[in-house]
Amino acid sequence: MTEKNNSQIAPVHTGPSVLVVDDEQDFVETLVKRLERRGFKVTGVGSGQDALLKLGETKFDVVILDVMMPGMDGIETLREIKLAWPKIQVILLSGHGGEEMGMRGMAYGAYAYLLKPVSLKIVVETAYMAFEEGGLR
């Protein structure tokens, strides 16, 4: 769906508001664009610290969070998010880590743990399910 806005066409956001957090800038830009095309309202940042700052400024329904980042890693960021904003659903993404990392993330309150590379279809479906479950809380 689109709306005309001063001769530009802007997407109409009907899906959840999502914060994408990953230190790989190309990945963030690609995921943001792809999710926006599917009706999500999406913001991308490159670190755990930036995610916490953005969460303090803007309401998000779902956070898609990379586990392996320099500085504050995804597990530490997840813990901080759940302390300050316990109702936000967090989906962890990792190209490394395996089952133990996933179990740690779930123990700290992650909604899901997805291994990269992951299809966009799975990310979209998981984000919608997280959004719907979060709305029931």
C-alpha positions in Angstrom: 0.0 0.0 0.0 1.2 3.5 -0.7 0.0 7.1 -0.2 0.8 10.1 -2.3 2.7 12.7 -0.3 3.8 15.8 -2.1 4.4 14.0 -5.4 6.4 11.3 -3.6 5.1 7.9 -2.8 5.6 6.8 0.8 4.9 3.3 2.2 2.0 2.9 4.6 3.1 1.0 7.6 0.6 -1.5 8.8 2.9 -4.0 10.5 4.9 -3.8 13.7 7.5 -1.2 14.5 10.9 -3.0 14.3 14.4 -2.0 15.4 17.1 -3.9 13.6 20.5 -4.1 15.4 23.6 -5.4 13.7 27.2 -4.2 13.3 27.2 -5.2 9.6 25.8 -2.0 8.0 25.0 -3.7 4.6 22.9 -6.3 6.4 21.0 -3.6 8.4 20.3 -1.6 5.3 19.1 -4.6 3.3 16.9 -5.9 6.1 15.4 -2.5 6.7 14.5 -2.0 3.1 13.0 -5.5 2.7 10.9 -5.2 5.9 9.7 -1.7 4.9 8.5 -3.1 1.6 6.4 -5.6 3.6 4.7 -2.9 5.7 6.9 -2.8 8.7 8.0 0.5 10.2 11.8 -0.1 10.6 14.8 1.6 12.1 18.3 0.2 11.9 21.3 0.8 14.2 24.8 -0.6 14.4 25.4 -1.4 18.0 23.8 -2.5 21.3 24.5 0.9 22.8 22.8 2.7 19.9 19.8 0.3 20.3 19.4 1.2 23.9 19.5 4.9 23.0 17.0 4.5 20.2 14.6 2.4 22.5 14.7 5.3 25.0 13.5 7.7 22.2 11.0 5.6 20.2 8.5 2.9 20.9 9.2 -0.4 19.1 7.2 -3.7 19.1 10.0 -6.0 18.0 13.8 -5.9 18.1 15.8 -8.0 15.7 19.2 -8.3 17.4 22.5 -9.7 16.2 24.3 -11.7 18.9 27.9 -11.2 17.9 28.8 -7.5 17.9 31.8 -5.6 19.2 31.4 -3.8 22.5 28.1 -4.7 23.9 27.1 -8.0 22.4 23.6 -9.2 21.7 23.1 -11.2 24.9 24.1 -8.2 27.0 21.9 -5.9 24.9 19.0 -8.4 25.3 19.4 -8.3 29.1 19.4 -4.5 29.2 16.3 -4.4 26.9 14.4 -6.8 29.0 15.2 -4.9 32.2 14.1 -1.6 30.8 11.4 -2.7 28.3 10.2 -6.1 29.3 7.3 -6.2 26.9 9.4 -5.7 23.8 9.9 -8.9 21.8 13.5 -9.6 20.9 14.5 -12.0 18.0 18.1 -13.0 18.2 20.1 -13.5 14.9 23.5 -15.2 14.8 25.9 -16.5 12.3 27.9 -18.0 15.1 27.1 -19.5 18.5 24.9 -22.5 18.0 22.5 -24.1 20.4 24.2 -22.9 23.7 24.0 -19.3 22.6 20.3 -19.8 21.7 19.5 -21.3 25.0 21.2 -18.4 26.8 19.2 -15.9 24.8 16.0 -17.7 25.4 16.8 -17.8 29.2 17.1 -14.0 29.1 13.7 -13.6 27.5 14.4 -13.7 23.7 11.3 -14.5 21.7 13.3 -16.5 19.1 16.8 -17.4 18.0 17.4 -17.6 14.3 20.7 -18.7 12.6 22.1 -16.7 9.7 21.7 -17.1 6.8 18.0 -17.0 7.4 15.3 -16.5 4.8 13.5 -13.2 4.8 10.2 -15.1 4.9 11.2 -16.7 8.3 12.3 -13.3 9.6 9.0 -11.7 8.6 6.9 -14.5 10.0 8.8 -14.6 13.2 8.5 -10.8 13.6 4.7 -10.9 13.1 4.3 -13.8 15.5 6.4 -11.9 18.1 4.4 -8.8 17.5 1.1 -10.6 17.9 2.2 -12.4 21.1 3.6 -9.2 22.6 0.2 -7.5 22.0 -1.4 -10.3 24.1 0.7 -9.6 27.2 
